[in-house]
């Protein structure tokens, strides 16, 4: 396993400039990403694939759509994949789940009610197969969190739960089919009660803050013993994304999260006793 102590330690003492980050996700991709091993770059690619998913859906609706440049693939690469699958030609070397989704998309056409849910399902299936236990667990945590919150919302408004649940795991099936208050998951998901409290929050911005706080705490707890590995950089990137989003929505909240992120990063680069 690669040790990235000096890479983590060399990250700049980032500061806010007029409410904007001087160190961004783009900076990470330009400065840190090239220094990673090929195996570890693939782990970071899993995070950026969510932008490729978004871009693929855009291009299916409008081949001239402006795509999010944070994705791993260009508009040309995604468009080529779309045409290849549609014409039954040889598939490119892009992740297989994208072609799998497109095959079903073109086969079912207008009968595919929620293509974004199907694509999300294939994406999570793909990411949770990662050989990195921490990364796989992160995606499983997100899948469970999103599904529980979606199911609670559906119940609140007397809607059918099943169409709002993504994935084919045992927990997904329990959420989709259970009629009990806790979906039978209280003993399975230690954060279930937190999700119930979040689901009861009415104000949307406050709800989003609580969701991100839950994710932030999960990242800190689960990466506690990861010091200078790819997991620490993975966590840093995820937190940086959260801070960027909150600075754009709520400057004060973003500032506070950012200070916390940098403070924890500085603590992380102190060499633990076992490394001395």
N, C-alpha and C positions, 0 to 999 in steps of 0.2 A: 504494500500500500504506500503510495507516494506521501512524503512528508512535505507540507507546504509552509513550514514555519516562517521561512524568510519571505515567502510570497505574501503571507498574511501580514507579517510584521512590516512589510514595505508599503502596504496600503497607506495612502496619504491621510494626514490628520484633517479630515474633511470638515468643512464649515459651510454654513448657509450664507448665501449672498442675495440680499433682497428677496428673501423667502424662497429662493431656488437652491437646489443642490448643486454644488460644484463637482460632486462625484455622483454619477448616475449609472443606471443599468447599462447604458451605451458605453460609458467609460469602462465598466467592468468587462464588457465583451471585447473592447478594443485592447485593454491593457493586461487583463488577467487571463482571459480565455486562451490566448495563444500560448501561454506558458504551461498550460495543463497537459497532462499525458493524453494520448488519444482516447484511452478508456474513460478518463475523467471528463473529457470534453463531451463525450456521448451522454454522460449523466446530466451535465448542464443543458445539453440539447433538449432533454426531456422537458425542461421548463419552458424553453422557447417554442416547443411544438404547439403550445396552446395558441400562440399567435398564428402559426401555420394553419391550425384548424379554423380559426377565425377568417384567415385569408382565403382558404379553400372555399368556404361557404360564400364569401363575397364574390369570388370569381365565378362560381356556379350561377350566380344571379346576374352578374355583369362582368363580362370578360375584360372590360376596360377599368374595372374598379381599382381604386387606389388602395394598396395593401399596407398593412402594418409592417414596417421595416425591421421590427424586432424578431421576426420569424427566422427560421433556419434557411428557408428556401425563397428564391425569387419568384415573382409573378410568372416569369417564363417557365420555370421549372414546374410550378404547380399547374399551369395551363397545359403544358406538355403531358403531364400525368393525367389530367382530365381527358384530353383527347385520346391518349393511349388506351385508357380503360373503356371509353365510350366506343372506340373502334375495335376493341378486342386485340390490340397490338401488345407487344412485349412491354412489360412493366419496368419502370426505371428503378433505381436503387434507393428511392425514398422509402420511409417506413411502410411496411406491408399493410398496416391498419388503414392507411389513407386510401390505398387501392381497394381494400376490402369494403370500406364505406362507399366509395364511388361505384363499385359494382352493384351494391344493393340500391344505391340512390338511382342509378340508371335503370335498374330492373323494375323497381317499384314505382318510380316516377311520382305522380301526384298522390299516390296512395301512402307515401312515406310522410306521415303527418308532422313529425318533429325531427327533421334530419340532424339538427344540432344535438339532440339527445342521443341519437344513434352514434354520431361521430364522437361525442363525449364518452360513451360507453366503450368504444373501441380504443380510444385514447387511454382511458384509465386501465383497461385490460393490458394494454401494451406497456404502460409505465410501471404497473404493479408487478410485472415480470422481471424487473430490473434485478441484476445480481447483487446490487448494493442494498442491504437490508434496510438501512435508514431511508434511502430514497423511495424504495417500494412502500415502506410504512407511511411515509409522508403522503403519497398519493392515495393510499388506502384511507388514511385519516381524512383527507379532503373529500373523498368519495362518500364516506359515511356521514361527515358533517353536512355536506350539501343535500344528501338524500333525506336525512332526518329533518332538517329544516324545511325542505320542500314538502315532506309528508305532513309535518305539523301545520304548515300553512294550508295545505289542501284540506285537512280535517277541519281547520278553523272555518273555512268557507264552504264546507259541505261538498267538496269536490272529490272525484275519484283519485285515490292516492297512486295507484299503480302507474298511470302514464307519466307521473312526475318523478319516478324513481329510475335512476340510471345504473346499469351494471347487472352482473349475474352472480355475485357472490352470495354466500348464505345470509349475510347480514342484509344485503339488498333484497333478497327474497322475503326475509322476515318483515322488513319495512313495507314491502309491497303487499303482503298478504295478511299480516296480523291485525286483529281487531282490538288487542289489548292496549291500554293507555300508553305503555312504554314499548310497544312493538316486541316485547319479550327481550329487550336489549339492556335493561338496567344493569344486569350483572355482566354483560358482554362489553359495553362501552363505558369506561370510567368517566367519560365526559358527557354522558347522556343528560344528566340533570342540568349541566351548564347549557346544553343545547335547548332544553325545555325553557329555561329562563330567557335565553336569547330569543326564542320563538315567541315569547309573550311580550317582547318589546314592541311597542307600537310605532314609535318615531324611527323612520328608516335610517337616518344618519347615525343615530345612537345604536341601532341594531348592527349596522355595518362595523362600527367601532368595536362592539362586543365580539363580533365574529373574528375580526383581525386580532383582538386581544387574546382570544382563545388560541388562535393559530400561533401567535407570537410566543405564548407561554408553552405551547406544545413543542415548538422548535427549540426553545431554551432548555426545556426538561430533557428532551430526547437526544440532544446533542451535547449534553453536559460533559461527557467523557471523551468527546471528540475534540482534540486540541488543534492540530495543524494539518488535518486531512481535508480531502475534498468535501466531506460533510460540513466542515466549518465554512468553507467558501459557498457551498450550496445554501446554507442557512443565511449567510450574509447577503447573498443575492436576493433571496426571498424577502428578507426584512427590508432591503433597500427598495424593492418594488412596492411594499406596503407604505413605506415612508413617502415615496414619490406620489403615490395616489392620494395620501392624506394631505400633503402639502398643496396639491392641486384643488382639493375639496375644502380643506380646513387648515389654514396655515399654522395656527397654534398647536393643534393636535399633531400635525406633521413635524413641527419643530421639536416637540417633546419626544416623539418617537425616534426622531433622528438623533437627538442627544443621547438617548438611551442606547441606540444601536452603536454609536461610536464609542460610548463609554464601555459597553460590553466587549467591543472589539479590542479596545486597549487592554482590558483585563485578560482577554484570551491570549494575547501575545506574551504574557508573562510565562516564563518556562516553568511548568509543574515540576515538582521534586523528582518524579520518576524519569524526567528527561535531562536532569542536570548531571 
